[in-house]
Structures are given as C-alpha cells and as structure tokens.
Amino acid sequence: MTTIANNLQQVLGRIAQACTDAGRGPADVALLAVSKTFGADAVMEAVTAGQRAFGENYIQEGVDKILALRASLPVSQPDVALQWHCIGPIQSNKTRQVAEHFDWVHTVDRLKIAERLSAQRPDHLPPLQICIQVNVDGGTTKSGVPPAEVLDLARAVAKLPRLQVRGIMSIPDHAPDFEAQLAIHTSARSLFDQISALGEPGLEGFDTLSLGMTADLEAAIRAGSTMVRVGTGVFGGRTYPAP
Ligand SMILES: *Cc1c(COP(=O)(O)O)cnc(C)c1O
C-alpha cells in the first residue's frame, strides 16, 4: 500500500472513531482531501485508493490539477468522477476560472464574488455549490463574514441563478485542546442550525457544515461537522511557499 493510501485509511479510521464517539454514523461526515501544494500524481494516488473529493486553495494550481486529472482519467467511468472544492480566497480576476472548473466553493464572503461566479458559471454545468465562509472566532486578519451577517449573505447568494447555497465553512484560529476546539466549532454549529431550521426558499439545500482539519477533526465532528478538510493527514507535511 502507498503512503497516501495508508494515510487515507488512517484518516478514515479517525473519522469513523470520532463519529462513533459522537453517536453519529460514519456516512454523516465526508472527507475532503486537501491537495494544495501536492502534484497531480499525489491526487491520482488518492483516487486509486478510493478518494473522490479534493480541496484546493490556489486557483491556478487547482485548475492545472483538475485538467491534468481529467486528462488521465477515463471520462466514461462515472465512478471515478472527481469533485473539486475551492477552499482558498478568491479575487475578482479569478472567479471565471473557479466558475468554469470547480464544483464547490467554500469561501464566499462577499456578494460581489458570488455574483461573478453565478454570471460566469457555464450553462452546461450544474449550479456551483456554495458555502458561506464565517469568521466564527472574530479573528481580525482572516476572511469570512461575522456570524451576524451570514444569513443576509446566504439569502442574497440563494437568489443567484447559477449558485446553490449548501452551508457554512469556517477556519478558526488554532485552539490548544479538544475542549477549546469544541467550543469554537459549536458556535459554528449553532449558526448552522439556526439557518437550516428556517427552511427558507433557496436555502432548502442548506446541509453542509464544513469544519475541521487534520489537527481538530475529532472536535469538529463532535460539534456536528458534515465535511472535514484534511490535508496533512492525507498527503503529509507541506513545503511552502506554495506555487
Ligand atoms: C490547508 C487547509 C486545510 C487542511 O489543513 P491540514 O491542517 O493540512 O489538514 C483545510 N482547510 C483549509 C481552508 C486549508 O487552507
């Protein structure tokens, strides 16, 4: 077994254990393998090991990998259809590439970016799946909207024709231990519950809580995460600077 296949098995084991500890089913939590800074060959190894959903932070790097994987996978096999998630900041001049190549965006925190993504989403593709990024612990240097503004932004994004609002995402600052991680993730969960309970038109598909990374996935799953974004745990340590 390759290192990546072995790592994947370990991460899936951690997810399954965390689900058991939280009284949840292992199918309640999806694994997004964060492949930033790793090459298409590493992604292919993960695909061979059964992984299908990948997260990328840097738009150009992500698009290059999407195209490389598409070229090396037989399109006629729907069981190897990959799902690509943009989890990095998006500048206005990059929205077209995101709209044309990715399936999901976790980092919408401005209506202007959402409007461009909707306008630029090609007609032959399904709607782009959107999470609103929330700055849940008030970190001043980070992207994400304050919790109090998430509902208004979600409603505005839901009106855009080529986007579908799926939930919220957050990247809290590093917290020292499980309890501290759990407290922060639980505040994201509460916000998620408030919005999904509204059941408003346009927000019926609000089912995704994108929370947790390699270091804190157990706390995120306890808090209610439905999608953990794991880079280091799957691909190993990253060498910066990224491309
Ligand atoms: C890099 C990154 C991850 C993965 O982080 P690890 O600690 O390597 O698991 C998850 N989410 C976002 C937004 C990231 O940028």
The ligand as a Gaussian input file, in Angstrom:
#p B3LYP/6-31G(d) Opt

LIG

0 1
 C       -4.771000      23.802000       4.144000
 C       -6.184000      23.836000       4.538000
 C       -6.796000      22.727000       5.139000
 C       -6.045000      21.464000       5.510000
 O       -5.209000      21.707000       6.592000
 P       -4.418000      20.492000       7.312000
 O       -4.077000      21.055000       8.627000
 O       -3.218000      20.218000       6.465000
 O       -5.334000      19.349000       7.387000
 C       -8.153000      22.799000       5.413000
 N       -8.871000      23.901000       5.127000
 C       -8.317000      24.985000       4.550000
 C       -9.174000      26.151000       4.241000
 C       -6.965000      24.991000       4.249000
 O       -6.428000      26.077000       3.689000

